[in-house]
Amino acid sequence: MSRPGPRPGLTAQGRAIAAALAALRRGEVVAFPTESSYGLAVDARSPAALARLFLVKQREPGKPPPLLVDGVTMLMMLAARVPARAQALIARFWPGPLTLVLPARAELPETIVSGSGVGARHSSHALATQLVTAFGGPLTATSANLAGQPPALTAAEVRAALPSVHVLDGGPAPGALPSTVVRVGDDGTLTVLRAGAMDPGLLS
């Protein structure tokens, strides 16, 4: 039986995204470019896919991976609620290098929750957000590397370090600093968990 050819009407990038989506839906790990380095994506709400991600990175569970969403509607798949202060920060700084840690929904896999909170951001990298939107749900975005090794900045580096991973080649990653991570309390208090690409002073 002959195999189906490329879907008509899709660009080369469209076919590459379609192949990455198919891999994600099979529970595979997909590498893709972000504002900083290449990241590793799996379905953030699938315990089996998350377990595969930790296995690929050779990292023990216990440190939740960064997550990507494409806006507030998708964020609500992760967060039990979005305090007013968080809504204001989203309106001002998303898409951008700001990860907000919010109260987690009770049904989330424990490997993406820390201290009853879940962190997510809306990437300003066009291909990263295109992948998240096309998938229709939150994706992980942990750096593409073996635990303890430098993150990959190109598709070739990903393939060399992680040969089992499906690579969505979007050219070299810019190599920017990782996102700033802030926990937002229900009362609007902000706790900076990691200073990164965004100056925390802008959040006041």
Beta strands, then each sheet from edge to edge (+ up, - down):
strand 1: 30-33
strand 2: 38-41
strand 3: 67-69
strand 4: 98-103
strand 5: 117-122
strand 6: 139-140
strand 7: 142-143
strand 8: 166-167
strand 9: 180-184
strand 10: 190-194
sheet 1: 7+ 2- 1+ 8+
sheet 2: 6+ 3- 5- 4+ 9+ 10-
end
